């Protein structure tokens, strides 16, 4: 059975949608054998082993950056190069899947020593729109990759603006949702009405802007906002600023920290809000859709593609710089239950179409098989991602 080596770097935080999605892909492969190379021993790696996946743990410090830890970064690159050489020679693997740009950078040196190796770069995010993109870095990354997988067609379009010509070797896969766990559920009759905001409390996720420009309007109508995700105000200045901004709102805002049972939280909530500055394809967005909950999002990558399909509206999208526009949509979706159910049902239908495990896994598997067979461009792989 052909081997695919997956290289994924974990952050150690509880919320990590990219890692969770990768686990779904690896466990779903039928005619390909996954081998995982990662940096931390975690619940994720223990689950992989329990599923019969071969796991290799190689610690790294490259995430600290060359500027802050040059020697440690160099050692990390050497370790990962040697690990890839050892794994590929033993397993005869022909394809390596790097789950993020740093993982890709750490193994690309090994690929130069093994000319028959094919490299897949999985891009799971976009870049901060308020900062100049490092175009030279990404041109080099995309040039070194045999194929680039992204999570939506909108992501491909946005990245193509940064690195023109990327479409020639990129395709969209979407992501997996456990549709048994996130099955559509009736709206909760409990009070208070709840808007859920999911994600690590960080500048990227936009919780502070939400707290200052949206949450006060909801509080005036007795709607609570529950923040779900890693929250450490003692050590993180952004989290501390969010805690201060929430203080005047009293019990109308709750920080729940990381929670494993997202299906139960979505069952209790009326709607999911995504106030992010930038995203790839936010996992909680598609989980909410699967659970039959509408989503109100800023115009991050994939939001319009998921929520604004003609005849199948699953939510609303507002400009990133006008986040206050979320408030009236969130209020209506907590008060107008018929409208809420209409959009929620559309989202659940789309989730069954686009995020089914077998469908998404086959998109990945088709890419790997094509690369093993010597095909390495998007045209050859155009059937793996479905229609835009």
N, C-alpha and C positions, 0 to 999 in steps of 0.2 A: 504494500500500500504506500503510495507516494507520501513523503513527509513534508509538512509546511512548518517552518520554524517561526514562531511568533515572538517578537521582542517588544516588551511593554514595560514602561517605567511607572511605578506606583508612587503616589504622593504620601501615603499613610493616612490621609483624611478619610472619614467615613463615606462622604459623598464623592463618587467618582464614576460618572455615567459611562465614560469611555472604557474603563476597565470592566464594568459590569456587562456592557455590550459585547466586548471581546470574548468574555466567558461564554456568552450565548452562542457566538459564532463557532468557537472551538468545539463546544459540546455538540453542536448540531452537524458537524461535518460527518459525512457517511463514508465516502470513498477516498478520503485523505486523512492522514494521521497527524494531529497537531502536537508540537513540542513547544513548551513555553520557556522563554528565557526572561527573567525579571529580577528586580533588585531587592524586594522585601518578602519576608515570610509573613503572610497575612491570612485572614479568613478566605480571601479569594484564591490564594495558592492551595490552601488546604482543600477547598472545594474542587479545584481542578484535579488534584491528585485523587480525590474520592471518585471523580468521574473517569479515572483511568488515563489522565493526561500526564505525560512525562514533564516534570518541572525542574528547571535549573535556577538556583538563586545565586546571583553574582552581585554583591554590593557595589554601589557606585556613588561618586560625589560630583559627577559632571553637572548635575542640576545646579550646583552652587556657582558655576560659571568659571571661565578661564581667568577672568580678571580677579576674582576673589579667592580662588583656590586652584592655581595653575598646575601645581604638582599633582594634587589629588585628581584633577580632571584628566590629566595625561595618563595616570595610572588606571583610571576607569576606562578610558578608551582602549588601552592595551588589554585589560581584562576582558572586555567584551569582544574584541577582535579575536583573542585566543579562544574564548568560549564558542564563538561562531565557527571558527575553524575546526575545533574539536567536534562539535555537534554535527556539522554538515559532513565531515569526513566519515563519522561513524554511521550516520543515518542515510547518507547519499541524498540529502535534501537538495532540491533544485530551486526552491522559492523561499525567500525570507519576507515576512510581513512585519514591518516596523510600525508600531501603533501611534507614533507621534514623531515630530521632527527631530527631537534630541535622540531618541532611540535610533532613528535612521542614521544620524550623524555618527553614532558610536559604532555602527556595524558596516558602514560603507567602505571602510578600509579593508575589511575582510573580503568584501565582494571583489575588490581589485585583485586580490590574490587567487580568486576562484572565478575565472571568466565565464563559466557555465551557469553561475548563480544568477537568479532573477530577483530583483528587489521591488517590493510593493511598499509604497509609502501611504499610510492611512492618515489623511488630514481630517481632524475632528473639530476644528475650530476655525474661526476667522480672526482677523487682527483688529486691534483697537483702532477705530476709525479716527480717533483724535491724535494719533501718532503717525509719523511718516513710516511706511512699511520698509523693512529691510529687503529691498528687491534683489540685491546681489546675492544675499544668502539663499533666498528661495529659488532664484533662477538656478543656482548650483544644485540645490536639493532636487528640484524637479528634473533637471538634466540627468542627474545620477540615477533616478528612479526609472525602472522599466514600465511601471504603471502607477498612477496616483488614484487612490480611492477617496471619494468624498461622500458626505452624508446626504446631499441633496443637489439638485440641478442648480439651484440658486447659489449654493456654495461654489460650484464649478464656475459659474458666471462671475462671481465676485472675485475669486482668485485669478481668473483669466484677465481681469482688469489690472491686477498687480503684476502678473507674469504673462504677458500676451503669448498666445500659442499653446498655453497649457492644455486646452481642450483636446489637442491631438493625442494626449496620453492620459486623459482623466475620464473617469466615469462616476456615476452616483449609485450608491447602494441602499440608502436609507438605513434604518436601524431596527433592532428587534425589540418588541414589547411582549412580555409574558401575558398573553391575552386571557389566560385562566385567572391569574392573580389580579389583573387589571380589567376584569369583566365589567360591563356597564352596570351601574347600581342606581337605585331610585334616589332622588334627592332626600337628604336628611330633613326631618321635620323639627329637629332640635334647634333651640335658640342658644346663643346668638347665631346669626348668619355669618359665614366665614369665607374670607378670601385667603387662599393659600399662596404663599410665595416660597418657592423651593430653590435651594442652592447654597453653597458655602457663602457666608456673609463676607463679601469682598467688593472692591470697587467695580470690578467687571460686572457683577450681578446687579448693581444699581439700587441696592436696598435703601441707601441714604436718600437718594432723590425721591424714591417712592414714599419714604417716611415723611419727607417735608412737603411734597406736592400732591400726594394722592391719599395717604392714610388719614389725614385730618378730615377730608371730605367724607370718607367712609364712616369715621367715628361719629360724625354728626348725625348719621342715620342708623346708629347702633350696629354697624357692621364691624366685625373684628378682622384683623389681619394676623395670620399665624405664619411666622417665618420658620422654615424647616431647613436645617443645614448647619454645618460646623460653625460654631459661634464662640469666640474667645476674646471678650472685651478686655480681659486682664492683660493680655499680651499683644493684642492687635489694635492699632490705632483706629482703623476704619470701623471695626466692630464696636469699639468704644464710642465713636461718634454716632453710630446707629443707636446704641443704647441711650445716649443723651437725647437724641432727637425723638426717641419713642417715649421718654419720660413724661412729657406733658399729656400724652394720649392715654396714660394710665392702663387700665385693663383692656383697652381696645386693641392693644398690640401685644403679642406674645412671641418670645423667642424660644422655640422648642428644642434647639440644637439638632444634632443629627438624629434622625429617626429611621429605623429600618422598615417600618410597616407603612409604606406610602399608600397602598390600597385603602387602608383604614382611614388615613387622613383625607384622601380624596373622597371617600364615601361621606365623610363629615362635612367637607367643604362644598360650597356652591360653584366655585369658579377658581381657576388658577390664573395668577398674574405673573407675567414675565417682564420685569422692568430692566432687563440687562442692557449694557452698552454694546456688547457684541457676543455672539454665540455661533456655534456650528449648526447643530440640530439638537436643541435642548431636550434631554431625556425626559424630564418631568412634563414637558409639553406634550410629547407623544403618549406618555403614560396617562395623562389627564384625558386626552382624546379617546384612548382605548376604554377608559373608565366612564366615558359619557359625560365628561365635564367640559364646558366651553373654556376657552383660553383667551385672555386679553394680553397682548404682547407688544413690546416695542418692535420697531422694524429692523430686527436683527436677521441674519441669514436664516433662511428656511421658513420664517414666520409666515410670510404671505403664501409661500408654496403649500404650506400645511393647512393654514386657516382660512384662506380666501379663494378656494377653488370655486369656479362658477357653478352655481346650483348645489353646492355642498359646503356652505359656510360653516366653519367650526369655531369661529371666534372673531376677534377684531385685532387690527394692527394699527398702532399709532406711531407718529414720528418719534425717534429717539430723543430729540431735543424738546419735545412737547409732551413729556410723560404725564402731565396733569390731565391730558385728554383721556387717560385710562379711567379716571374716577366715574364719569357718568355711565360708561359701559359696564363697569363693575357693579355699580348701584343697580342698574336695570337688570343685570343678569342674576342678582340676588333677590330682586323683588318680583320680576316677571318670570314665574316658573315655567309657563308654557314656552316662552321664548328660550329659556335656558335648556329645556328638554329638546327643543328643535335643533339647536346648535350642538348640543351634546350627542344627539343621535347621529348627526352628520359626521362628527368627529369619530365616533365609534365605528361607523361604516368605513371611513377612510383608513382607520387603524387596521381593520381586518384585511384591507386590500394591500396596504403598503408595508406594514410592520409585522406581518406574520413571520414566525421564525423560519419555517421551511422555505418561504419565498426569499427572504433576505439571505439566509445561509447559502442558498443556491446561487445567488448573485456573486457572493464571495468565491464560492467553489468554482464557478464557471471562469472567473478571472484567474484563479490559480491553475486550473487545468489548461487554459489557453496559454499561459506563460510557460508551463511545463512543455507544451507542444511547440513553443517557439514564437508565439504571437505576443506582441508587446505594445500594441497601440490601441487607442480608444475605438477606432473603426472596427478592428477585429473583435472588440469586446462590447460592441454597442448593444447587443441583445441582453446584457447582464443586468441592466438597471431599470428596465421598464420605460414607459413614456413619460415625458415631462408634463 
